[in-house]
Amino acid sequence: MGQQWRTHGETYEEAVTQGIEALESLVMAYEASGEPLPEPSNVCTVA
């Protein structure tokens, strides 16, 4: 997949809700494609 995901909200709570929805959509996309979810990484090791 390799996409960069971003979300926004008028409030912190709205941004969190949008982020949760984005993560749920990402998991569903991986499941639909049959690809395994990527291993978790640390921002410091990716940069």
C-alpha positions as CSV (number, residue, x, y, z in Angstrom):
1,M,0.0,0.0,0.0
2,G,2.7,2.5,1.0
3,Q,0.4,5.5,1.2
4,Q,0.7,8.4,3.5
5,W,-2.4,8.9,5.6
6,R,-3.5,12.2,7.1
7,T,-6.6,13.4,8.8
8,H,-7.8,16.7,10.2
9,G,-10.5,18.0,12.5
10,E,-11.9,21.2,13.8
11,T,-11.3,20.0,17.3
12,Y,-8.9,17.5,18.9
13,E,-11.7,15.1,19.4
14,E,-12.8,15.3,15.8
15,A,-9.3,14.7,14.6
16,V,-9.0,11.6,16.8
17,T,-12.3,10.3,15.5
18,Q,-11.1,10.9,11.9
19,G,-7.8,9.2,12.7
20,I,-9.5,6.1,14.0
21,E,-11.8,5.9,10.9
22,A,-8.7,6.2,8.7
23,L,-6.9,3.4,10.5
24,E,-10.0,1.2,10.3
25,S,-10.2,1.9,6.6
26,L,-6.6,1.0,6.2
27,V,-7.0,-2.3,8.0
28,M,-10.0,-3.2,5.8
29,A,-8.0,-2.3,2.6
30,Y,-5.2,-4.7,3.7
31,E,-7.7,-7.4,4.5
32,A,-9.5,-7.0,1.2
33,S,-6.2,-7.2,-0.8
34,G,-5.0,-10.2,1.2
35,E,-1.8,-8.3,2.2
36,P,-0.5,-8.6,5.7
37,L,-0.4,-5.5,7.8
38,P,3.1,-4.0,8.0
39,E,5.1,-4.5,11.1
40,P,4.9,-1.6,13.6
41,S,7.8,0.8,13.3
42,N,9.2,3.7,15.4
43,V,9.2,7.1,13.8
44,C,12.9,7.5,14.9
45,T,13.9,4.4,13.0
46,V,11.9,5.3,9.8
47,A,13.3,8.9,9.4
